[in-house]
Structure formats: structure tokens, C-alpha cells
Amino acid sequence: MAGRSGSNNKDYNMKLIDTLYNQVPAFTDVFDEETWYIFVACFVTGTLVLAFILSRFITLKPVE
């Protein structure tokens, strides 16, 4: 009986993964070439701004 429950558990896991995979949109459904470049530019700009702001509040000190 233990072998069957393991098999059913595997089937359930595969169905769950398949269902989740089908719910996530594909890369090409979300971005075309132009929107991808816009996203990357905004992400890089945001990262640089965040690093600049955090650098004002965080000070690294050498270990003595």
C-alpha cells in the first residue's frame, strides 16, 4: 500500500507543478523587444538610485 501512496503523491505533485506552470505567463507574453529594453533601463536606473541613497546611510568601517 505504501508504494501506491507514493505514486499518488508523485502524480499530485506533477499535476500541481503543471497547473502552476500553466498559470505563469511566458516571457514573450509579458515583454516584446521594446518593453524589455524599457524594463531593463528602469531596473538599472532604480538600482543605481537605490545604491546612491543607501550609500548616504551606510558606512563601512575597517575591522581593527
MINUGU-943457 format. One line per 2 residues: their letters; for each residue x, y, z of C-alpha. Coordinates in nm, 2 decimals. Example, Ala and Ser with C-alpha at 12.3 -4.5 7.8 and 13.67 -1.06 7.14 Angstrom:
<sites>
AS> 1.23:-0.45:0.78  1.37:-0.11:0.71
</sites>
This chain:
<sites>
MA> 0.00:0.00:0.00  0.29:0.24:0.08
GR> 0.41:0.22:-0.29  0.07:0.33:-0.42
SG> 0.05:0.63:-0.19  0.40:0.74:-0.31
SN> 0.29:0.71:-0.67  -0.03:0.91:-0.60
NK> 0.18:1.17:-0.42  0.41:1.19:-0.73
DY> 0.11:1.23:-0.96  -0.04:1.50:-0.74
NM> 0.30:1.69:-0.73  0.33:1.67:-1.11
KL> -0.03:1.80:-1.16  0.04:2.08:-0.91
ID> 0.36:2.18:-1.10  0.18:2.16:-1.43
TL> -0.10:2.38:-1.31  0.14:2.64:-1.16
YN> 0.35:2.63:-1.48  0.03:2.70:-1.69
QV> -0.06:2.99:-1.47  0.27:3.18:-1.51
PA> 0.28:3.38:-1.83  0.56:3.32:-2.08
FT> 0.84:3.57:-2.12  0.71:3.67:-2.47
DV> 0.36:3.72:-2.33  0.49:3.98:-2.09
FD> 0.77:4.15:-2.29  0.83:4.24:-2.65
EE> 1.17:4.39:-2.75  1.08:4.75:-2.68
TW> 0.92:4.69:-2.34  1.21:4.46:-2.24
YI> 1.46:4.74:-2.30  1.24:4.99:-2.11
FV> 1.22:4.75:-1.82  1.60:4.69:-1.81
AC> 1.67:5.07:-1.83  1.42:5.14:-1.54
FV> 1.56:4.85:-1.34  1.92:4.96:-1.38
TG> 1.83:5.33:-1.31  1.64:5.22:-1.00
TL> 1.92:5.01:-0.87  2.17:5.29:-0.91
VL> 1.94:5.54:-0.73  1.88:5.29:-0.45
AF> 2.25:5.23:-0.41  2.32:5.60:-0.41
IL> 2.05:5.66:-0.14  2.17:5.37:0.07
SR> 2.53:5.49:0.05  2.43:5.80:0.23
FI> 2.31:5.60:0.53  2.55:5.30:0.54
TL> 2.91:5.35:0.64  3.16:5.07:0.62
KP> 3.43:5.07:0.89  3.75:4.87:0.88
VE> 3.79:4.60:1.14  4.06:4.69:1.40
</sites>
